[in-house]
Amino acid sequence: MTLTTSTADVVDSVAALSNASAAYAVRHQRDKVVTATQGSYDGLFDPDLSGPTLAERLLAAHSIARLAGSAVLLAHYLERLAALPALTAAQQAAIDGEAPSSDPRLQAILAFTRTLTERPVDGDQAALLQLPAAGLATAEVIALAQLVAFVAYQLRVVAGLQALAALGDDGGSAPSVVADAPFVHPANLPKPGEVLRVNGYTSETLGWKAWLPVVDLEQATPAQLAVLEASHPKAKTSDYYRVLVHQPRILEERSTVFNAIMYAPGGLSRAERELASAVVSRINGCVYCASVHAQRFEQLAKRNDVIFQVFTEPQGAGTNARERAIVQASIDLTLRPAQFGAAQLQAVRAAGLSNLEILDLVHAIAIFAWANRLMLNLGEAVFPAAA
């Protein structure tokens, strides 16, 4: 496996973070996230990747930045495209925002990219299978899905860091802690530990089924088996991991990013990271991810009242000012990353979040821009059979 790497950190560069700035300093307190984010970028844009051509991948990334309104990432990917050898007429048309009608394969790639960027919940099996029909092998489809999901993550990390830089330093003070009133379980809700079902969302355990062929363990390469063994105790029996391991290097980097964001010590509480994850999943329409992270919030917080609110209507959800600020920032960065700025962080700062807690919140929101797009567009949730 060829390991092509960049010397510069793309997020630091694109977000224009000075190494003397508070935003730079706090970002590099989470160096595992920094390193694995860059590793994901390097893997996804490696010229030797067994996926769509480098030009096709850069065109997809350029399209995402344009659709999302990220001027800085649009400029970055345009610069990468300009460094390639001569582009075809269809590829140049795609850069100009026109349909590449003379290249059906590129048309299919960009149509898939648009769906995942704008409304990932609209992705279905028929939309996914347009890619194999256009000539993409399964490993190429996985590379493309990972790339689109990664750039969705990347642009939200960049937007969040720019907003944090504009917000200014928190003075290095510890976050204020406000004692909440003792929790009284709402009488109208199932008790914690019982299944919550609202508007098609649930806290019960769901399965997930891939729409593409999964890797046969008997035919897996040593690299694929090693990544499966390191990813999750149940990865070898999971459709999710066995479909993503068609691209083992990308899965390995993505798993590192995820774990470094969700389980890092200090900073935002684990329960609040799970709350942000559940909000993003509810906004994106990912029933599977919402179920997993609703469960994890409840296990950590020992309550389900805010999850009921999020499942009912995310806008305005939260049982106190801090939760409401976390929920609203999660909604704003999910739906409108190009408009996300210091104003969208004022409420979380007022609620007492430190720079590190705000960074952890941005990361949790961004990683579910990535996770939801894989879950929604490579397969489907499977509900338990009725008793």
Secondary structure as UniProt FT lines:
FT   HELIX           10..14
FT   TURN            15..16
FT   TURN            19..20
FT   HELIX           22..27
FT   HELIX           28..30
FT   HELIX           31..44
FT   TURN            47..48
FT   HELIX           54..68
FT   HELIX           71..82
FT   HELIX           89..95
FT   TURN            96..97
FT   TURN            101..102
FT   HELIX           104..118
FT   HELIX           120..122
FT   HELIX           125..133
FT   TURN            134..135
FT   HELIX           138..167
FT   TURN            171..172
FT   TURN            187..188
FT   TURN            192..193
FT   STRAND          197..198
FT   TURN            199..200
FT   STRAND          201..202
FT   STRAND          207..210
FT   HELIX           217..219
FT   HELIX           222..231
FT   TURN            233..234
FT   HELIX           235..237
FT   HELIX           239..244
FT   TURN            245..246
FT   HELIX           248..262
FT   HELIX           270..284
FT   HELIX           287..301
FT   HELIX           305..312
FT   TURN            315..316
FT   HELIX           321..335
FT   HELIX           337..339
FT   HELIX           342..345
FT   HELIX           346..350
FT   TURN            351..352
FT   HELIX           355..378
FT   STRAND          379..382
//
